[in-house]
Structure formats: C-alpha cells, structure tokens
C-alpha cells in the first residue's frame, strides 16, 4: 500500500509549493534624502558668506567715514578753534585756604567786613540790587564783602562779575567827567573811593586770594592814586559747614539757621584782620550807606542790634530784636555767633523731645538777648529802627548816599522796590551809560 502522488495533486499544489519556496525583497536607496542634504548645506554656507560680506562692508564703510571726518576736521582753518579756547575758562581763584571764590580782589586791606547770606528764595534780581547798592555805598570803600550761598549757581557768579565790572567802569568815567554840571554825574558820592593816600602810609595787601603786585595801568597812576574798594568773595555752606552741624537736631535746616554754623570757621580765620563785622540778610535789607559810622568808636565787645515793634488788635505793642542786621566789634560778634549756635542746638533738642515745631531764628535770638548770663562778655546795644527806611513810592532820596538813612528794608510796600531804586539810579548821566538795564527804564519814562 502506498500513497502515490497523482498528477492532479501535483497540479493542485504546484502553485503553493512554488509560492512558499522563497521571498523576493526589493530595497530602494534613499535618493530623495541624498538630494536634499546637499541643498541644505549649500544654503547654510551661502548665508555664512553673506554675513561675512556684510560685516566686512560695514567695517569698511566705518573706516571710510572716520577717515573722511578726520580729514574734514584737519582741513578746517585755525580760526575755528578760537571759540573752543574761550570756553575753557581758567580755574577760579580761591578766596581763603582753598575755599570759596575770589570774585573781586580789593585794592588793600580793610578794617571792616560784611557777611551777607542769601536764603534759598533769593533771586538773581534781588542779588543784583543788593550788590549794586552796596558797591556804591561808603561802606564798600572801607570793608570787604563775604557772600554765603546755600549752593553755588552760575547765574549768581555772573551777577557778581557784572556788577563789579559796572562799578569799576563808573569809577573810571567819574574821574574823566567834568565837574561843571550843576547835577553830579553819578548817583552816589565817589569821594571815599578816590581818596589819595599819604606816601608814607603803605597800602597793605588784602587777606583774600594770593598776593599779587599792583597793576598801575592808568597814565600817571601810582599806589597812592588807586581807588579804594574792598574785596568781594563768595562761599558755599558746604565749604564752611561740610557736615551740616544742625541736621542732627532738626529735619530741615533753613539758611537763616545754618548761617550760624558757618560763621565760626570764617570769624576764626579772620578775627585778627578786621575790627568790625556786619551780619546782614540779602533778601530783606540793603546797605545804602555806612551804618557803622556812629558805633565805630565803641569797644570791640560791643554789639548793635536793631529792634522793631508791632501793635496787636488789642492795641498792645510787641517788641523784638531783628536778626536781619547785626553789627559790632569783632570780639562781640564772635561771642554772639557762638552763643547763638549753642542756643539753636539746645532749643532744637528741647523741641524735638517735646515733639514741637522748630523755633524760628527770631525767637531764639530774643531768648538769648534776655539771658544776661550767656551774654555776660558782650556789651549789647539795642537801637530802634529810626535809622532804617523803606523805599517810598516816588523817586527815593534815600539811595543817593546824602540822606541820614543807612539801611533800606525791602518788601514793606506793595511796589517793586527794585524798579523804584533803578529809576533813581538811571536818572544820572554816567549811571545810565554804564548799566544796560537803564535803557528799559528810559524807554518806559
């Protein structure tokens, strides 16, 4: 028995047998990927080349324009550099031991000095009017002026420079003017500034700035014929009181109080050079004459303080001393300033402990005056304000230097006091020629 394979079976399984015998696998190479990669690398390299080319072009253009600019600057004429030299002003001359600014050097050493402080609210016009009236007063012929500012401003330096220049020009023109006119050519007495010195009396040098040789620029001008006027110097409060001594006792220290912390260093360095000292507020008071004339023969411990009074609604008069003007001998003013500084510290500590407002300068000074024990070494003189005047509504004779008044207090009338004073000044021939702002008053009149 056997199982034979028939032709039908062979034919029936022929296909299956052939199909199961093997597999046919066809692999295609990644032709598309190989084509994309070279394109991608090509664009990357092209972008790098473009960036390098842009960088090279930018550097080349920068070098080209820099070279062109240097050539243009070098080709400019030499006269174009003159304005740049004018901008580079020489360093300012210090007033005293590396501090302050010497705005005007006087013609000699003076016996008196005026310490004028400017509050934070002082404007350029107020400073200009104070300087203009002071420089024309008899006091300017025998005293130096020390200005104390809260901070230095270019406008203040410009005003000081202009006013000192105007005054020098007025003195020069007054010498040349003839005395045939019935009306004087200038609005103030120039005699104190033009007094000749005796030959045997040598003129000593001012203490401000460096010692220099006198420059006799005029024809036939000698040391004895030079005009007499004091120096003008200016300081900042940070120079005289760098630590702001009163700031530890009060939140805000106004200029009216901080000035008392600036006086000790100034008075300590010039105490042997002056006989009399005047403390004055620029904003409220102007000097038109010499207020020390009546008190110059007093001892050096003496102090003159002005007193004012006011009436209340009930008709009761109240009197108080005025801190805006204090004058006297050097020793007395020094002692008062030291006592005032200590009183400010003591009062501020008490007010801070009680959580009260800081006392004003006038209150502290009035309490100090009433304490005879503190001012035992001071010869105190209190005078009424009969020697003081306000600017009237008309042209004021107070400003000509021939009246009996020495002080002018601003702000007591509802007028522009500076304009009234300028009308009086500009009515004189020489003054109207020198001061530029006189043209405005002449056109208005």
C-alpha positions as CSV (number, residue, x, y, z in Angstrom):
1,X,0.0,0.0,0.0
2,X,1.4,3.1,-0.8
3,X,0.3,6.6,-1.2
4,X,1.2,7.8,-4.6
5,X,1.2,11.3,-5.8
6,X,-1.2,11.9,-8.6
7,X,-0.9,14.3,-11.3
8,X,-3.9,16.2,-10.1
9,X,-2.4,16.6,-6.7
10,X,0.8,17.8,-8.2
11,X,-1.0,20.2,-10.4
12,X,-3.2,21.4,-7.4
13,X,-0.3,22.1,-5.2
14,X,2.1,23.2,-7.8
15,X,1.5,26.9,-7.2
16,X,1.5,26.7,-3.5
17,X,4.7,24.8,-3.5
18,X,6.3,27.3,-5.7
19,X,5.0,30.3,-3.7
20,X,6.2,29.1,-0.4
21,X,9.6,28.3,-1.7
22,X,11.1,31.9,-1.1
23,X,10.6,35.7,-0.7
24,X,11.6,38.4,-3.1
25,X,12.7,41.6,-1.2
26,X,13.3,44.8,-3.2
27,X,15.2,47.7,-1.4
28,X,15.2,51.2,-2.9
29,X,18.1,53.6,-2.0
30,X,17.1,56.9,-0.2
31,X,17.6,59.1,-3.3
32,X,15.4,62.0,-2.1
33,X,17.4,62.4,1.3
34,X,20.6,62.4,-0.5
35,X,19.4,65.1,-2.8
36,X,18.1,67.4,0.0
37,X,21.1,67.4,2.2
38,X,23.5,68.9,-0.3
39,X,20.9,71.6,-0.9
40,X,20.6,72.4,2.8
41,X,24.3,72.6,3.3
42,X,24.6,74.9,0.3
43,X,22.2,77.4,1.7
44,X,23.9,77.4,5.1
45,X,27.2,78.1,3.6
46,X,25.8,80.8,1.4
47,X,24.2,82.5,4.4
48,X,27.5,82.5,6.2
49,X,29.3,84.0,3.3
50,X,26.7,86.8,3.1
51,X,27.0,87.6,6.8
52,X,30.8,87.8,6.5
53,X,30.4,90.0,3.4
54,X,28.1,92.4,5.3
55,X,30.4,92.6,8.2
56,X,33.4,93.4,6.0
57,X,31.4,96.0,4.1
58,X,30.2,97.7,7.4
59,X,33.7,97.8,8.8
60,X,35.0,99.2,5.5
61,X,32.3,101.9,5.5
62,X,33.0,102.8,9.1
63,X,36.7,103.2,8.5
64,X,36.0,105.3,5.4
65,X,33.7,107.7,7.1
66,X,36.1,108.0,10.1
67,X,38.9,108.8,7.8
68,X,36.8,111.4,5.9
69,X,35.7,113.0,9.2
70,X,39.3,113.3,10.4
71,X,40.3,114.8,7.1
72,X,37.5,117.4,7.3
73,X,38.5,118.4,10.8
74,X,42.1,118.8,9.9
75,X,41.2,120.8,6.9
76,X,39.4,123.5,8.9
77,X,41.1,126.9,9.3
78,X,42.9,127.7,12.5
79,X,40.4,130.4,13.5
80,X,37.7,127.8,14.1
81,X,39.5,126.7,17.3
82,X,39.3,130.1,18.9
83,X,35.8,129.8,20.4
84,X,36.7,126.5,21.9
85,X,39.6,128.1,23.8
86,X,37.2,130.7,25.2
87,X,35.0,128.0,26.7
88,X,37.9,126.6,28.7
89,X,38.0,129.3,31.3
90,X,40.9,129.4,33.7
91,X,40.4,127.9,37.2
92,X,38.8,130.2,39.7
93,X,41.0,131.8,42.3
94,X,40.2,130.6,45.8
95,X,39.3,133.2,48.4
96,X,40.8,131.6,51.6
97,X,42.9,128.5,52.1
98,X,41.4,126.5,49.2
99,X,37.9,127.6,49.9
100,X,35.5,130.0,48.3
101,X,35.8,132.1,45.2
102,X,37.6,135.4,44.9
103,X,35.1,137.4,42.8
104,X,37.0,140.7,43.1
105,X,40.3,141.5,44.8
106,X,40.3,144.7,46.7
107,X,42.9,147.4,46.5
108,X,44.1,146.9,50.0
109,X,43.3,145.5,53.5
110,X,40.1,146.7,55.1
111,X,39.1,147.3,58.7
112,X,35.5,146.1,58.3
113,X,33.8,143.1,56.8
114,X,30.2,142.4,55.8
115,X,28.9,138.8,56.0
116,X,25.8,138.7,53.7
117,X,23.9,135.4,53.5
118,X,21.4,134.6,50.7
119,X,18.4,132.4,51.5
120,X,17.1,129.7,49.2
121,X,14.5,132.0,47.8
122,X,16.8,134.9,46.8
123,X,16.5,135.6,43.0
124,X,19.1,137.0,40.7
125,X,17.4,140.4,40.6
126,X,17.5,140.7,44.4
127,X,21.1,139.7,44.5
128,X,21.9,142.2,41.7
129,X,20.1,145.1,43.5
130,X,21.8,144.3,46.8
131,X,25.3,144.3,45.2
132,X,24.5,147.4,43.2
133,X,23.5,149.4,46.2
134,X,26.3,148.1,48.4
135,X,29.1,148.7,45.9
136,X,28.0,152.3,45.7
137,X,27.8,152.9,49.4
138,X,30.5,154.5,51.5
139,X,30.8,151.2,53.4
140,X,32.3,149.5,50.3
141,X,35.2,151.9,50.4
142,X,36.4,150.5,53.7
143,X,35.0,147.0,54.0
144,X,35.2,143.6,52.3
145,X,32.0,141.7,51.3
146,X,31.7,138.0,52.0
147,X,28.7,136.3,50.4
148,X,27.4,133.0,51.7
149,X,25.1,130.9,49.4
150,X,23.3,127.6,50.1
151,X,24.7,126.3,46.8
152,X,26.7,127.9,44.0
153,X,24.8,128.9,40.9
154,X,26.3,130.1,37.6
155,X,23.8,132.9,37.5
156,X,25.0,134.2,40.8
157,X,28.6,134.3,39.7
158,X,27.6,136.1,36.5
159,X,25.7,138.7,38.5
160,X,28.6,139.3,40.8
161,X,31.0,139.6,37.8
162,X,28.7,142.1,36.0
163,X,28.1,144.3,39.0
164,X,31.8,144.6,40.0
165,X,32.6,145.4,36.3
166,X,29.9,148.1,36.2
167,X,31.2,149.7,39.4
168,X,34.8,149.8,38.1
169,X,33.6,151.4,34.9
170,X,31.6,154.0,36.8
171,X,34.6,155.0,38.9
172,X,36.7,155.3,35.7
173,X,34.1,157.5,34.0
174,X,33.5,159.7,37.1
175,X,37.2,160.5,37.1
176,X,37.0,161.7,33.5
177,X,33.7,163.6,33.8
178,X,33.9,167.3,34.3
179,X,32.6,169.0,37.4
180,X,31.0,171.9,35.6
181,X,27.5,170.4,35.7
182,X,25.2,171.6,38.5
183,X,23.9,168.0,38.8
184,X,26.5,165.4,39.8
185,X,27.3,162.9,37.0
186,X,26.8,159.8,39.2
187,X,24.1,158.9,41.8
188,X,26.5,158.4,44.7
189,X,29.4,160.1,46.3
190,X,32.7,158.8,44.8
191,X,34.9,160.8,47.1
192,X,35.5,157.9,49.6
193,X,36.6,155.7,46.7
194,X,39.1,158.3,45.2
195,X,40.8,159.5,48.4
196,X,44.6,159.7,47.9
197,X,46.8,158.0,50.5
198,X,49.8,159.6,52.0
199,X,53.1,158.5,50.6
200,X,54.5,157.4,54.0
201,X,51.4,155.1,54.6
202,X,51.9,152.0,52.6
203,X,48.9,150.1,51.4
204,X,48.7,146.5,52.9
205,X,47.6,143.6,50.8
206,X,44.1,142.1,51.2
207,X,43.8,138.8,53.0
208,X,41.7,137.2,50.3
209,X,43.4,135.3,47.4
210,X,47.1,135.2,46.6
211,X,49.3,138.2,47.0
212,X,49.9,140.0,43.6
213,X,51.8,143.0,42.5
214,X,49.7,146.1,41.9
215,X,49.0,146.9,38.2
216,X,49.2,150.6,37.5
217,X,47.5,150.6,34.1
218,X,46.4,154.2,34.0
219,X,48.5,157.2,32.9
220,X,50.4,158.5,35.8
221,X,48.7,156.2,38.2
222,X,50.5,155.2,41.4
223,X,49.7,153.3,44.5
224,X,48.6,156.5,46.2
225,X,46.1,157.3,43.5
226,X,44.5,153.9,43.1
227,X,40.8,153.8,44.0
228,X,39.8,152.4,47.4
229,X,37.4,149.5,47.5
230,X,37.2,146.1,49.3
231,X,37.3,142.6,48.1
232,X,34.2,140.5,47.1
233,X,34.3,136.8,47.9
234,X,31.7,134.1,48.0
235,X,31.4,130.8,49.8
236,X,29.0,127.8,49.9
237,X,27.6,126.5,53.1
238,X,29.1,123.0,52.4
239,X,32.5,124.6,52.4
240,X,32.1,126.3,55.8
241,X,29.8,123.6,57.3
242,X,30.5,120.4,55.4
243,X,28.8,118.1,58.0
244,X,25.7,120.3,58.3
245,X,26.0,120.5,62.0
246,X,22.4,121.3,62.8
247,X,21.0,118.5,60.6
248,X,21.2,116.1,63.6
249,X,18.8,118.2,65.6
250,X,16.2,119.1,63.1
251,X,14.7,117.7,59.9
252,X,15.2,120.7,57.7
253,X,17.8,123.4,58.3
254,X,17.0,126.7,56.6
255,X,19.6,129.1,55.5
256,X,18.6,131.5,58.3
257,X,19.7,129.0,60.9
258,X,22.6,127.2,59.0
259,X,24.4,130.5,58.6
260,X,25.2,130.5,62.3
261,X,27.1,127.2,61.8
262,X,29.1,128.9,59.0
263,X,30.3,131.9,61.0
264,X,32.7,130.3,63.4
265,X,35.1,129.0,60.8
266,X,35.1,132.4,59.0
267,X,35.4,134.5,62.0
268,X,38.1,132.2,63.5
269,X,40.3,132.7,60.4
270,X,39.9,136.5,60.0
271,X,39.5,137.6,63.6
272,X,42.8,139.4,63.6
273,X,42.3,141.2,60.3
274,X,39.1,143.1,61.0
275,X,37.8,145.5,63.7
276,X,34.1,145.4,62.9
277,X,31.7,142.9,61.5
278,X,28.2,143.3,60.0
279,X,25.8,140.3,59.5
280,X,23.0,141.0,57.0
281,X,20.3,139.3,55.1
282,X,20.4,139.9,51.3
283,X,16.7,139.4,50.7
284,X,15.3,141.8,53.3
285,X,17.8,144.6,53.8
286,X,20.1,146.7,51.6
287,X,23.0,148.9,52.6
288,X,23.0,152.3,51.1
289,X,25.5,154.0,53.4
290,X,27.8,153.2,56.3
291,X,25.7,152.1,59.4
292,X,28.8,151.7,61.5
293,X,29.6,155.4,61.5
294,X,28.0,156.1,64.9
295,X,29.3,152.9,66.5
296,X,32.9,152.7,65.2
297,X,34.4,154.1,68.4
298,X,32.7,151.5,70.6
299,X,34.8,148.8,72.3
300,X,35.4,145.6,70.4
301,X,33.0,143.7,72.7
302,X,30.0,145.9,71.7
303,X,27.1,144.7,69.6
304,X,24.4,146.8,67.9
305,X,21.1,145.0,67.3
306,X,18.1,146.7,65.8
307,X,14.7,146.4,67.4
308,X,11.2,146.7,65.9
309,X,7.7,146.8,67.3
310,X,4.2,145.9,66.2
311,X,0.8,146.6,67.6
312,X,-1.8,143.9,68.1
313,X,-5.5,144.1,67.6
314,X,-5.9,145.0,71.3
315,X,-3.5,147.9,71.0
316,X,-0.7,146.2,72.8
317,X,2.8,146.8,71.4
318,X,5.2,143.9,71.0
319,X,8.9,144.5,70.7
320,X,11.5,142.1,69.3
321,X,15.1,142.2,68.1
322,X,15.7,141.9,64.3
323,X,18.2,139.1,63.3
324,X,18.5,140.5,59.8
325,X,21.1,143.2,60.7
326,X,23.7,142.6,63.5
327,X,26.9,144.7,63.7
328,X,29.6,145.5,66.2
329,X,33.1,144.8,67.2
330,X,34.8,141.6,66.0
331,X,35.1,140.1,69.5
332,X,31.5,140.8,70.4
333,X,30.0,139.4,67.2
334,X,32.1,136.3,67.5
335,X,30.8,135.7,71.0
336,X,27.2,136.3,69.9
337,X,27.5,133.9,67.0
338,X,28.9,131.1,69.2
339,X,26.2,131.6,71.8
340,X,23.6,131.7,69.1
341,X,24.8,128.4,67.7
342,X,24.7,126.7,71.1
343,X,21.2,128.1,71.7
344,X,20.0,126.7,68.4
345,X,21.2,123.3,69.3
346,X,19.7,123.4,72.8
347,X,16.4,124.7,71.6
348,X,16.2,122.1,68.8
349,X,16.9,119.3,71.2
350,X,14.1,120.5,73.5
351,X,11.6,121.0,70.7
352,X,12.5,117.5,69.3
353,X,12.0,115.9,72.8
354,X,8.6,117.6,73.1
355,X,7.7,116.9,69.5
356,X,7.1,120.5,68.7
357,X,8.0,122.6,65.6
358,X,11.5,124.1,65.4
359,X,11.7,127.5,66.8
360,X,12.4,130.4,64.5
361,X,15.6,132.4,64.4
362,X,13.9,135.5,65.8
363,X,12.6,133.5,68.8
364,X,15.9,132.0,69.6
365,X,17.7,135.4,69.3
366,X,15.2,137.1,71.6
367,X,15.5,134.4,74.2
368,X,19.3,134.7,74.0
369,X,19.2,138.5,74.4
370,X,17.1,138.1,77.6
371,X,19.7,135.8,79.1
372,X,22.2,138.1,80.6
373,X,24.4,135.3,81.9
374,X,25.1,133.8,78.5
375,X,26.0,137.2,77.0
376,X,27.9,138.4,80.1
377,X,31.0,139.2,78.0
378,X,29.1,141.2,75.4
379,X,28.3,144.9,75.5
380,X,24.8,144.8,74.0
381,X,23.2,147.9,72.5
382,X,19.6,147.8,71.2
383,X,18.6,150.6,68.9
384,X,15.2,151.4,67.4
385,X,14.7,151.3,63.6
386,X,14.6,155.1,63.2
387,X,17.8,154.8,61.1
388,X,16.0,152.4,58.8
389,X,13.6,153.3,56.0
390,X,11.5,151.8,53.3
391,X,11.5,152.8,49.7
392,X,8.8,155.3,49.1
393,X,6.5,155.4,46.1
394,X,8.3,158.3,44.4
395,X,11.9,158.6,43.4
396,X,13.8,157.9,46.6
397,X,16.4,160.3,48.1
398,X,17.5,157.5,50.4
399,X,19.6,156.0,47.6
400,X,21.8,159.0,46.9
401,X,24.1,158.5,49.9
402,X,23.4,162.0,51.2
403,X,20.4,161.2,53.5
404,X,20.6,160.2,57.1
405,X,19.4,156.7,56.4
406,X,21.9,153.8,56.2
407,X,19.6,150.8,55.6
408,X,16.7,150.2,53.2
409,X,14.3,147.4,54.0
410,X,12.6,145.8,51.1
411,X,9.1,144.4,51.0
412,X,7.2,146.8,53.2
413,X,5.4,148.5,50.3
414,X,3.2,146.9,47.7
415,X,5.6,148.0,44.9
416,X,8.5,146.8,43.0
417,X,11.2,148.3,45.2
418,X,14.0,147.4,42.8
419,X,12.3,149.3,39.9
420,X,12.0,152.4,42.1
421,X,15.7,152.2,43.0
422,X,16.7,151.7,39.4
423,X,14.6,154.8,38.3
424,X,16.6,156.9,40.8
425,X,20.0,155.4,39.6
426,X,19.3,155.7,35.9
427,X,18.4,159.3,36.2
428,X,22.1,160.2,36.3
429,X,24.2,160.6,33.3
430,X,27.1,158.2,34.0
431,X,24.9,155.6,35.6
432,X,22.6,155.5,32.6
433,X,25.6,154.9,30.3
434,X,27.0,152.0,32.3
435,X,24.1,150.0,33.4
436,X,22.4,148.2,30.5
437,X,19.1,147.8,32.2
438,X,18.7,151.6,32.4
439,X,17.6,151.6,28.8
440,X,14.4,149.8,29.8
441,X,13.6,152.5,32.4
442,X,14.4,155.3,29.9
443,X,12.0,153.9,27.3
444,X,9.3,153.4,29.9
445,X,9.7,157.0,31.1
